[in-house]
């Protein structure tokens, strides 16, 4: 199966190892991974800020950078959610309407693709730790992902997963929200971190690096003994690749 890899701009710039690990997991699952180095952004930052004309321009580039014929997989529910939902506002009843709809049906967040398309949940990963899972707003509400990452994590040897209080509450990032309302944003991150600590967690795991970036920033600023980890990074833990 051919899979086109969509690596969001901030993952490319700040968390490239997660991008490489996503590729490794897809290949281990039997996929032929295709990466177009000309890809950039899905347009979500501009869209969320109200700059829809600019978002449409970036979105048109996205539609040209990927194919209608292959699955598109990304390690970010937030960016997948933008394509699946935000593009309705930008491209409905335009000349690219049909192309957009085809790609919306073919794009998946990593855990959703592994579980619901490939029907694979075990990759031989090992991680001796206690962790909680954070449901990102986009993953839970836009991509309807909840059990998929939990099922994958349940098959990681040595990993003890515990449900924390208010796991589906926002981390406080929200893109420009964290800039415009920094005090509220920090308080939300504090609440999330405290819920993880209350369960004795060593890690907070999620499908969204934007959430983890927010939480890790609060953790580092306050010198808290807690780490964040993306699902793709967990799934390659302890594995040896050629």
VMD Tcl script that draws the C-alpha trace (Angstrom):
set ca {
  {0.00 0.00 0.00}
  {1.32 3.44 -0.96}
  {1.03 6.11 1.72}
  {1.87 9.77 1.31}
  {3.44 11.20 4.44}
  {2.22 14.62 5.56}
  {4.61 16.22 8.05}
  {3.17 19.47 9.45}
  {5.43 22.52 9.34}
  {6.08 22.75 13.08}
  {6.86 19.02 13.28}
  {9.34 19.44 10.44}
  {11.03 22.37 12.17}
  {10.86 21.39 15.84}
  {10.28 17.63 16.10}
  {11.88 15.99 13.04}
  {12.55 12.73 14.92}
  {8.81 12.18 15.30}
  {8.51 12.56 11.53}
  {11.18 9.90 10.97}
  {9.53 7.62 13.54}
  {6.18 7.98 11.80}
  {7.80 6.82 8.59}
  {9.43 3.88 10.39}
  {6.12 2.72 11.87}
  {4.30 2.96 8.55}
  {7.04 0.97 6.83}
  {6.99 -1.62 9.63}
  {3.25 -1.90 9.02}
  {3.99 -2.81 5.40}
  {3.44 0.52 3.65}
  {5.50 2.12 0.92}
  {5.95 5.66 2.20}
  {6.12 8.57 -0.23}
  {7.33 11.99 0.93}
  {7.06 15.16 -1.12}
  {9.75 17.58 0.16}
  {7.89 20.53 -1.38}
  {5.06 20.27 1.16}
  {4.77 23.03 3.74}
  {1.65 23.86 5.78}
  {-2.04 22.98 5.75}
  {-3.01 26.62 6.40}
  {-4.39 26.14 9.89}
  {-2.59 29.07 11.60}
  {-3.95 31.57 9.07}
  {-7.39 29.95 9.11}
  {-7.68 30.06 12.90}
  {-6.54 33.68 12.95}
  {-9.27 34.68 10.50}
  {-7.06 35.13 7.44}
  {-9.09 32.88 5.19}
  {-7.77 34.22 1.86}
  {-4.22 33.43 2.94}
  {-5.34 30.06 4.33}
  {-6.98 29.27 1.00}
  {-3.75 30.04 -0.85}
  {-1.80 27.70 1.42}
  {-4.57 25.10 1.19}
  {-4.42 25.16 -2.60}
  {-0.72 24.37 -2.38}
  {-1.51 21.47 -0.05}
  {-4.04 20.09 -2.54}
  {-1.39 20.26 -5.26}
  {1.35 18.71 -3.13}
  {-0.61 15.52 -2.44}
  {-2.46 12.95 -4.54}
  {-6.13 12.06 -4.66}
  {-5.30 8.40 -5.21}
  {-3.27 7.47 -2.13}
  {-3.83 7.53 1.60}
  {-2.30 10.56 3.32}
  {-1.09 10.02 6.90}
  {0.13 12.59 9.42}
  {1.37 12.47 13.04}
  {-0.96 15.35 13.92}
  {-4.70 15.17 14.49}
  {-4.79 18.96 14.53}
  {-3.57 19.32 10.95}
  {-5.64 16.37 9.73}
  {-8.66 17.98 11.36}
  {-7.95 21.19 9.48}
  {-8.00 19.40 6.13}
  {-11.05 17.31 7.00}
  {-13.09 20.20 8.38}
  {-11.56 23.61 7.79}
  {-11.24 22.98 4.06}
  {-15.04 22.80 3.84}
  {-15.10 26.54 4.51}
  {-12.34 27.26 2.03}
  {-13.10 25.02 -0.95}
  {-16.81 24.08 -0.99}
  {-18.30 24.90 -4.41}
  {-14.95 25.95 -5.86}
  {-13.14 24.51 -8.88}
  {-11.22 22.15 -6.58}
  {-14.32 21.00 -4.67}
  {-14.21 17.38 -5.89}
  {-10.45 17.07 -5.49}
  {-10.71 18.42 -1.96}
  {-13.46 15.95 -1.04}
  {-11.39 13.03 -2.34}
  {-8.39 14.04 -0.27}
  {-10.54 14.65 2.80}
  {-11.67 11.04 2.58}
  {-8.09 9.78 2.24}
  {-6.29 11.70 4.99}
  {-5.79 10.08 8.40}
  {-4.06 10.72 11.70}
  {-1.48 7.99 12.41}
  {-3.33 5.98 15.08}
  {-6.60 6.16 13.14}
  {-4.84 4.82 10.05}
  {-3.02 2.01 11.85}
  {-6.12 0.75 13.66}
  {-9.00 1.42 11.28}
  {-7.34 1.07 7.87}
  {-4.40 -1.29 8.34}
  {-5.96 -3.15 11.30}
  {-2.58 -3.31 13.06}
  {-2.07 -2.60 16.76}
  {1.19 -4.34 17.76}
  {4.69 -3.34 16.68}
  {6.87 -4.87 19.39}
  {7.62 -1.61 21.21}
  {8.87 -1.62 24.82}
  {8.83 1.24 27.33}
  {9.17 0.70 31.07}
  {7.12 3.60 32.40}
  {3.86 4.83 33.83}
  {1.96 7.24 31.58}
  {-1.28 9.08 31.00}
  {-2.85 9.86 27.65}
  {-4.00 13.35 26.70}
  {-6.92 13.58 24.28}
  {-6.22 16.57 22.07}
  {-9.20 18.73 21.16}
  {-8.67 18.12 17.44}
  {-8.10 14.41 17.84}
  {-11.17 13.84 19.96}
  {-13.61 16.32 18.45}
  {-12.53 16.78 14.83}
  {-11.03 13.38 14.01}
  {-13.19 11.36 16.45}
  {-10.12 9.55 17.82}
  {-10.29 8.13 21.33}
  {-9.78 4.36 21.57}
  {-7.28 4.07 18.71}
  {-4.20 5.48 20.47}
  {-5.16 3.75 23.70}
  {-5.31 0.40 21.93}
  {-1.86 0.94 20.41}
  {-0.41 1.97 23.77}
  {-1.94 -1.02 25.52}
  {0.25 -3.28 23.36}
  {3.52 -1.56 24.34}
  {5.39 -3.92 26.68}
  {6.23 -2.47 30.09}
  {4.03 0.59 29.65}
  {1.41 1.14 32.34}
  {-1.34 3.45 31.11}
  {-3.54 5.22 33.63}
  {-6.53 7.43 32.89}
  {-6.13 10.87 34.41}
  {-8.89 13.22 35.47}
  {-10.33 15.44 32.73}
  {-8.27 13.72 30.05}
  {-10.42 15.34 27.37}
  {-9.93 18.89 28.64}
  {-7.88 21.32 26.54}
  {-4.18 21.77 27.35}
  {-4.44 25.51 26.78}
  {-2.47 25.77 23.54}
  {-5.05 26.51 20.84}
  {-2.53 28.13 18.52}
  {-2.80 31.92 18.87}
  {-4.93 31.45 22.00}
  {-1.75 30.73 23.96}
  {-0.34 34.08 22.81}
  {-3.46 36.21 23.19}
  {-4.52 34.72 26.52}
  {-1.25 33.56 28.01}
  {-2.41 33.58 31.64}
  {-5.43 31.39 30.92}
  {-3.34 29.17 28.69}
  {-0.73 28.64 31.42}
  {-3.41 27.86 34.00}
  {-4.89 25.21 31.70}
  {-1.47 23.64 31.17}
  {-0.89 23.67 34.92}
  {-4.18 21.86 35.52}
  {-3.33 19.20 32.93}
  {0.15 18.63 34.36}
  {-1.20 18.41 37.91}
  {-3.72 15.78 36.83}
  {-0.87 13.72 35.35}
  {1.26 14.10 38.46}
  {-1.66 13.07 40.66}
  {-1.62 9.68 38.93}
  {2.12 9.25 39.41}
  {2.78 9.51 35.69}
  {6.26 9.77 34.23}
  {5.00 10.63 30.75}
  {2.11 12.43 29.08}
  {1.48 10.87 25.67}
  {-0.62 12.32 22.85}
  {-1.18 12.30 19.10}
  {-0.53 16.04 18.90}
  {2.87 17.65 19.30}
  {1.25 21.08 19.54}
  {-0.33 19.99 22.83}
  {2.87 18.36 23.99}
  {4.88 21.47 23.14}
  {2.53 23.50 25.31}
  {2.74 21.07 28.21}
  {6.49 20.53 27.95}
  {7.00 24.28 28.03}
  {5.14 24.51 31.33}
  {6.97 21.45 32.68}
  {10.41 22.85 31.80}
  {9.66 26.32 33.14}
  {8.65 24.89 36.50}
  {11.33 22.16 36.68}
  {8.76 19.37 37.02}
  {9.84 15.72 36.83}
  {7.57 14.78 33.95}
  {8.09 14.21 30.23}
  {5.92 14.38 27.14}
  {6.07 11.89 24.29}
  {4.34 11.57 20.94}
  {2.57 8.32 20.11}
  {4.87 7.64 17.13}
  {7.94 7.94 19.37}
  {6.43 5.48 21.84}
  {5.68 2.96 19.09}
  {9.34 2.77 18.05}
  {10.69 2.52 21.61}
  {13.03 -0.43 22.00}
  {12.86 -1.35 18.31}
  {15.89 -1.83 16.05}
  {15.60 -0.65 12.44}
  {17.98 -1.28 9.56}
}
mol new
graphics top color blue
foreach p $ca { graphics top sphere $p radius 0.5 }
foreach p [lrange $ca 0 end-1] q [lrange $ca 1 end] { graphics top cylinder $p $q radius 0.2 }
display resetview
